[in-house]
Amino acid sequence: MMDNIIKIRVLLADDHTIVRQGLRRLLESQPDMTVIGEVNNGRDALRSAVRLAPDVVIMDMAMPGLNGIEATRQITHDVSSTRVLALSAYSDEEYVLAVCQAGAAGYLVKYSAAAELISAIREAMKGNAYFSPAIAKYLTRQVAAGSRGTRSRPAHNNNLTPREREVLQLIAEGRSSKQIAADLTISVKTVEKHRQAVMDKLDVHDIAGLTRYALGRKIIKNDHDSGPI
């Protein structure tokens, strides 16, 4: 009878091998789950999601090249049948809003219990949302504030296009225009055009400023984890 179970097909996206290995062991111990792939960056997560059409992607939010927020946004747009569950060490309010706005079906902090992740995957498969208790509590406050007419601040600068957000991350990670052009398969001139547009929209006029902005918005990794909400 167990062989007849339709398994939930999961793609793992995390830049730490040991984390992916642990997640794989956990999920494949479940009779209704199977891991169909592993990737270590957001760009490969997007490519694999398009190619494999997994039921659920477990997405680390802080990854090089293309961060989890942008990868989530593009996956939920390009592969509408795939549900993305965010897994992050960050739990500050602005970051949570950015992840939700990107289309994630749930958000779990990395210290969540294993059983919570299993429940989140099953809920996502049913079409439901799942959030760690602290995250759910914060979102409930947001809904209450909205009903009172209180407007929350925007999560990320939504004036940037998807390509501009990609270029911003790569610049902040220290890549040259030539390297970015190769990564994105565009010309150096186009990279420079995007860089100028980012600077103009953010009113930031040097690379150091862009890097500080990216660190502050957790577009790239920061050495300091946020505290609880």
SULFENMO-V582792 format. One record per run of one state. SS is the DSSP state (H for helix, E for strand, C for the rest). FROM is the first residue (numbers start at 1). TO is the last residue. If there is no record, write none. Layout:
BEGIN
SS_FROM_TO / SS_FROM_TO
END
This chain:
BEGIN
C_1_1 / H_2_4 / C_5_7 / E_8_13 / C_14_16 / H_17_28 / C_29_32 / E_33_39 / C_40_41 / H_42_52 / C_53_55 / E_56_60 / C_61_67 / H_68_78 / C_79_82 / E_83_88 / C_89_92 / H_93_101 / C_102_105 / E_106_109 / C_110_113 / H_114_125 / C_126_129 / E_130_131 / C_132_132 / H_133_147 / C_148_161 / H_162_172 / C_173_176 / H_177_184 / C_185_187 / H_188_202 / C_203_206 / H_207_216 / C_217_229
END
